[in-house]
């Protein structure tokens, strides 16, 4: 679910914190991705076209697209969900009268076998990945915060309360696609909030870890935080007026979860990208997952050709740059000679003038 109506609030109250870019703007950048969000996107897109698509197939094609655009992806896998999230999901399941496993477990918590297959695929593609202790979004956000990656690519807005300085939405590897970029520092500056106050705002809006105050919309929530600064002060202000505050509201635990996420020692984990293992990919995708072998090999061939073409273009640019440097140095020396000649002539003329005056 993410943060309810946070994107809407940002568009209305802080539009300058949002910019619109092309995928080419992220060439040469390391981007962290929550793989659960990526797989959900791929499934949704396939079902929208009436196609039964293997997650491995979609991940294979999308990752090659990123690499062709010089984007260096780092995928992050979810670990065990925090206790707060499990408790809330169980409560919602009981309230809605439906079985948790049958209604969403596939999307929220991918089966272990699928995770292992995705990890195997990424190894064969030569792309690094990390296993988060719990929330993948939390680790992605901290990777940006400590400077290991440039941004997080996700449709889930809770990257921002976790501290993700730069969030990219709609990074779908289409040349014509518009990437929506959210800047957390700009957002905090425009709204006049600290990160701690912003976390409280997100809890008021509604998140995956606790209940929210019923009937409290985005504009009202922002007004309350800007005026009273903390949820504690808000409770004191509205507690006597309404009974909308949830019973046993664990907002303090959730605040700590956002501000101090568990990431272990993964922030220093090395990232390495290597060439894809074509034969290994064919074995996994074609022999085990029944993809058409000619399609897989053809796509890998196109990938290699595109990379080689980019390398040739880069080499030509470097050669042209060296030529331009030589020309600049030549003209620079020539200009210095001209300046010296002019200077000598001026001295000679002044000396002649002095002699004439003396005579």
Order of alpha helices (4+ residues) and beta strands (2+ residues): alpha-beta-beta-alpha-alpha-beta-alpha-alpha-alpha-beta-alpha-beta-alpha-beta-beta-alpha-alpha-alpha-alpha-alpha-alpha-alpha
